[in-house]
Amino acid sequence: MFGRKKSLVGLDIGSSAVKAVELKATGKTFRVVAWAREAMAPDSIVDGAIIDGAAVADAIRRVFDRAGTRTREVAASLSGNAVIVKKINLPQMTDGELAESIRWEAEQYIPFDVQDVNLDYQVLAADGGAKHTMDVLLVAAKKDKIADYTGVIAQAGRTPVVVDVDAFAIQNAFEANYDVEPGAVTVLLNMGASAININIVSGAASIFTRDMSVGGNAYTEAVQREFNLTFERAEQIKQGMPIDTVTFEDIQPVLRAVSETVLLEIQKTFDFYRASAPSDRIDRVMVCGGGARVSGFTQALAERFDIAVEPLDPFRRIAFDAGASGVVPGDVGPIAVVAVGLALRRGGDR
């Protein structure tokens, strides 16, 4: 993977589905040359942990077959409690000194044995004044979690060459599609089936991230319990598809109650951010993920925090030919953001 800048397939391995995107550069932007989504067998991935590797590998094979791409090299990503992303403040030092000391510094900030993780870092800013310090973004991912994900990709006959973090993949998609205003603080919120990823960025710099173990399935499960439905029928009615015994209007109080629980978790995240940030400024929230399409969620989010909320469109500047692909970009955009962000990576990226 060193020294090459070949295109990769962005592969978003989620608990409810696998999504794949391949992009081709066209001048200063990109166009989609392959897209597919395949449902994941239930409970194959639980809380980000791969439980049934054979089922996950099968879903990956199917999504590549459906996408029709011959590209074998893949960029994938992780999230959840096996990944730690933390901004730390260190004394100013040279790149060489930082490279030599980062493992020792990391031991103070991560709850795992440093021998059990892969580490990466990026210098965010250095204070040239009297403090003589530097802000460093530290990323630690458990080696066994990385091995699980790269293993199922290899089992499916593909080659994993980049393993990213969901929150950063979302940021890649955001920066490729929107003008990034220096100093503007944007919350990138991705609600998947079983987790919410939040990445708070100032300009192009990530300044706070958090993953929460709640997502769109919480709504489905609440509807399932309340109306004694199967999970599949509860999912149908949640998405507005009629079923015999329950109307979409019937489930609105249940959806609102779950949204209230989700908003409390988001409030905690904002409180954590504001406790560590130099200001409490938040200019807007960009939402994506299938769970963010739950009826009333974005409106409740905007009202609770009195802030502008808008969908993050991964195809705002990236061309997606609806006629050739057979899908409507607006329909798949919310669930394609992570995969698009991963597809923007290149073999040889750090």
N, C-alpha and C positions, 0 to 999 in steps of 0.2 A: 504493500500500500504506500510505500514511501516514494515521493517524487512524482506521483501520478495525480492527475486531476480529472480522472474519468468520472462520468456521471454514474450515480448510484440509484437504486430503487429505494425510496423511503418506505420503510415497513413499520407501521404502527400496530404493535401486537397488544390489543386490548382484551379485557376480560369478556366482552360480549361479541367482539368482531375483530378481524384483521383487515387493515386497509393498506393498499399499496399504491404509490404514485411514482411515476418516472417523468422527469422534466428534460427538455432540451433547450439549450441556450439559443435565443434569437435576438442578436444584438445585445442590448443592455438588460433585457428581461428574459423570460422563459415562457415555454408553452408546455402543456400537458401532452405527453405522447402515450401514456398508459395510466389507467386508473381501474381499480377493482376493490370490492369489499366482499368479504366472506364471513358468515356468522361463525362464532366459536361455540363448540359444544359446551353446555352448561357445566360450571364448576371445573373447567380445565385450568383456569387461572383464578386464584382466590387471593384477594389482598395483594396483588402483584406477584404472588408466588406461583410458579408453574407446578400444577398438581399432576396433570396428565400430559406428559411431553409428546406422546404419540398423537394425541388429538390436536395439539397445537401445531405440530409439524405437518399434519394432514391439512389443517386450515391454511397454513402458509403455502403448501403445494397447490391447493385449490385456488388461492387468490392469485398466484402467479399464472396458473393456467388461464384463469378468467381475464387477467390483464393482457396476456398475449405478448409479454416482453421476453426477450432472450437475455437481457442483462442479468448477470448472476450475482454481482456484488451489491451488498445491501448495507444501508444505514438503519439501525434500530435504536430504540431508546428505552430508558428505565425511569421509574418513579417510585414513590412510596418509602417505607421505612428502612429500606436497604440502601437508600441514597441520601447523603447529607450534603446540602449546599449551604455554605455559611460565609458571610463577609467577616474577615478578621483584620485587625489592625496590628501591623508589625513595625519594628524599627526599620528605617530605610536601609537597604542593602543592595548590592549589585545582583544582576540576574544569576550569576554563578553562585553567590552566597545564598540566595533564596532557594535555588535548586538543591543545594546541599543540606539546607536546614528545614525544608518544608515538611519532611516526615516527622521530625521532632516537634515542630510547631503544631502539626496536625493532631498529634497525640493529646494535646490539651483541649481540643475542640470536638473530637468525634467520639461517640460512645462505643466504638468497636476497637478491637486490637488492630493497630495500624498495619500489622502483617497480613491481615485478612481483607484489606481493601486495596483498590486501585485509586491513586490520587491524581488529580489534575488541579491546576490553579491558573489564575490570570490576575495580573496587577491592574487594579482599577484606577487608582490615583495615588500620587505621592505628594506629601505636604512639604514644600520646599522651605517652609518657615521654621519657627523655633521648635516645633514639635518633632521634626525629622522622622516622620512616620509614613507608612504607606498602607493603603487599603488593598487587600488581596481577596479575591473570590476563590474559596476553597471548595472543591468537589471531591467527595469520597463515595465510592460505590463498592459494595461487598463483592469480592471475587467470585463467590459461589453463585450469586445472583447473575452476574455477567455470564458466567459459564453456562448457567441454565438457559439463558436466552440465546447465546451464540450457538449452544448445542442443538436446540430445536431448529434453528435456521440452517445449520449444517445438515441436520437430519433430513430437512426438506430439499436438500440439494443445492443450496445457495451459500454464498460466502459472506459472512459478516466482516466488514472492514472498518466500520465506524459504530461505536456505541455512545449515544448521546444521552441527555436527560430530557424528559418530556417538556419541562418548563423552558429549556433553551431552544428546543425545536419550535415551540410556539412563537418564541421571540424571533427566530429566523424568518418564519412566515410573516409575522407582523412587519418586520423591517423591510422585507421584499415588496410589500404591498402598500405601505403607508409612508408619508413623510414623517421622519422622526425629528421632532422639535427639541433642540437642546434644552435641558432643564425641565421639560414637561414630564409629569409623573403619570404613567399609565399602568393600570392593573390589567394584566392578561390572565383571564380566568377561563380554564378549560374544565367543563364538567363532563366526565366520562360516565360509564355505567356504574363503576364502583369507587371512583375517587375524583377529587377536585384538585387540579394543579393551579396554584397561584404564583405568578411571577410579576413582581412590581419593578418596573423599569423607569429610570430617569434618563431621558434621551435614549441613548443606545446601550446604557449600562444597567445590568441587573443589580438591584440593590436589596431585594428581599424575595425569598421564595419559601413556599410551604405547600406540602401535599396533605390533603385531608381524606380520611377513609370514609367518605360519604359521596354518593353520586346519584345518577338517575335511577338506579335500581331501588333506592330507598322509596321513591314515589310508587314504583310498581308493586313493591312488597306491601306498602301500606294499603294500596287499593285492593290487593289480593286478600289481605286479612279482613279488611272492612266489609267486603262484599262476597267473601268466600268463593273466590275465583281461582283458576289456575294462573300460574305466572304468565303464561302466554296470552291468556284472555285479558288479564290485567294490563299487560303491555299494550295490547291492541286498543283498549279503551283509553289508556293514558295518551296514546298518540292520536286520539280522536276518531278511531275507526269504530263504528257502531257494533254492539253485541246485543243479544236478545234481552238480557235481564237488567242491564244497567245503562243509563244514559251518560253522556259526557258531562252534563250538568250535575248529575248525581255525585260525581267524584270530585267536583271543584273544592268542597270544604276539606277533603283529605289532602289534595294537592297543596292547598294553602297552609295546612298544618305542617306538612313536611318542609315546605319552603321556609317557614318560620324557623325550624330547626337548622336548616342549612344556612340561613342568614345569620343565626347566632354564631355558627362556626366561622363564617366569613368575618363577622364583627371581631371575634377573637384574633383572627389573622391581622386585621387592620390595627387592632390595639397593639399586637406584638411589633408590627412594623413601626408604628408611631413611637413606641417606647425606645426604639433604637435609631430612629431617623432624626436628622437635624431639624426637620419640619414635618408637619402633619399633612402636607399638601398631597392631594390626589386629584388629578384633572379629569380623568375619565376611566371607565372600565370597558374593556373589550372582551366579549364573551364568545365562547365556542364550545364544541362538544355536543353530543346528542342530548345530554341531560339539560343543557341550557335552553332547549326548545320546549320544555315543559310549560304548559299553559300558565301564564301569570308570573313566571319566575323573573324575567328581566324587568318587568314593571315593578314588582315588589323590591327588587334589588335597587332600582333607581330611586324609589320612594323612601326606602329605609335609610339610604346614605345620602340622599339629596345630591345625586351625582349623575352625570351623563353616562348612559349605558348604550352600547351599540354592538352589533355582531361583528366579529373579526372575519372578514372575507378573504380567504386565501387565494381567490381568483380575481381580486380587484385589479391587479396588474399582470397576473400570470394568465396567459390565454388558455382557454379550455373550450374546444370546439364541441358544442353540445350535439350538433348533427352527427359528427363522426363518432363521438363517444357513446351516443345513445342515452346519456343522462343529462339532467339539467344541473349546471354548476351550482345554482342557488340551493338545490335540494341536498347536494352532497357536501357543500362547502363547510358547514359546521362540524362535520365529522372527519374532514380531510385535513384539518390544519396541522396536526402533528406530522402526518405523513408528508405533507408538502414541505414543512420545515426540515424534515430529515432528507428529502430529495434534493434540497438546496445544498446539502453537504457534498463534498467531493472526496474521493479517495486520496489520502495523503494529508487531509485536514487534521489538525491537532485536536 
